[in-house]
Amino acid sequence: MTTPDELRLLPWSGPGGKPCYLSTDDPDGYMSRLADSIEEVQLNTASDLLDEASEALDNQGTSLDDMRCLVKELTGALRDVYRVATSRGHLRATSDLSESTY
């Protein structure tokens, strides 16, 4: 089993918006694969929203309501991408530490 400092931050929140963590030694387990899959969807969604934002900014006819909606979606995507980056950075840091102990 992993130690508490090796918990994986999952790409979704629990009740009250609290972070969810996974404790496992199996990076190919069901929950690990599910988290990887959801992270991939989140990153792809953020990429698509960036394209939409670029188009909206270039279009003088984009309404204020459309821009507000886009900003709301971008805020959610940025939150997701930040969580993925935090999780992957933590995973990499713990991996680097375990490799340097040999």
C-alpha positions in Angstrom: 0.0 0.0 0.0 1.2 3.6 -0.6 2.2 5.9 2.2 0.1 9.0 2.9 2.4 11.2 1.0 1.9 9.1 -2.1 -1.9 9.6 -2.4 -3.1 10.5 -5.9 -5.3 13.6 -6.2 -8.2 12.5 -8.3 -9.7 14.6 -11.1 -13.0 15.1 -9.3 -14.2 16.5 -6.1 -16.1 15.0 -3.2 -19.0 16.3 -1.2 -18.6 20.0 -0.5 -16.0 20.4 -3.2 -13.4 18.6 -1.1 -10.5 16.8 -2.9 -10.6 13.1 -3.4 -7.5 10.9 -3.2 -6.6 7.4 -4.3 -4.3 5.2 -2.3 -3.0 2.2 -4.4 0.2 0.6 -5.5 -1.4 -0.4 -8.8 -1.2 2.4 -11.5 -3.1 0.0 -13.8 -5.9 -0.6 -11.4 -9.5 0.3 -12.3 -9.6 3.6 -10.3 -6.2 4.7 -11.7 -7.3 4.0 -15.2 -10.6 5.8 -14.6 -8.8 8.8 -13.3 -6.4 8.8 -16.3 -9.3 8.6 -18.6 -11.2 11.5 -17.0 -8.0 13.6 -16.9 -7.6 13.1 -20.7 -11.2 14.2 -21.3 -10.7 17.3 -19.1 -7.5 18.2 -20.9 -9.1 17.8 -24.3 -12.1 19.9 -23.2 -9.8 22.6 -22.1 -8.0 22.5 -25.5 -11.4 22.8 -27.3 -12.4 25.7 -25.2 -9.2 27.5 -25.9 -10.0 27.2 -29.6 -13.5 28.5 -29.0 -12.1 31.4 -27.0 -9.7 32.4 -29.7 -12.6 32.4 -32.3 -14.9 34.4 -30.0 -12.2 37.0 -29.3 -11.6 37.4 -33.1 -15.3 37.7 -33.8 -16.6 41.3 -33.2 -20.1 40.0 -33.1 -19.7 37.8 -30.1 -22.3 38.8 -27.6 -21.6 39.7 -23.9 -23.8 36.7 -22.9 -21.8 34.4 -25.1 -18.6 35.7 -23.6 -19.8 35.2 -20.1 -20.8 31.7 -20.8 -17.4 31.0 -22.4 -15.6 32.5 -19.4 -17.6 30.3 -17.0 -16.7 27.2 -19.1 -13.0 28.3 -19.2 -13.0 28.8 -15.5 -14.2 25.3 -14.9 -11.7 23.9 -17.4 -8.8 25.8 -15.8 -9.8 24.4 -12.4 -9.7 20.9 -13.9 -6.4 21.4 -15.7 -4.9 22.9 -12.5 -6.0 19.8 -10.5 -4.5 17.5 -13.2 -1.2 19.5 -13.1 -1.1 19.3 -9.3 -1.8 15.6 -9.3 0.7 14.8 -12.0 3.3 17.0 -10.4 2.8 15.3 -7.1 3.0 11.9 -8.7 6.2 12.8 -10.5 7.8 14.2 -7.3 7.0 11.0 -5.4 8.3 9.0 -8.3 11.6 11.0 -8.4 12.0 10.6 -4.6 11.6 6.8 -4.8 14.0 6.5 -7.6 16.7 8.5 -5.8 16.7 6.3 -2.7 18.5 3.5 -4.6 
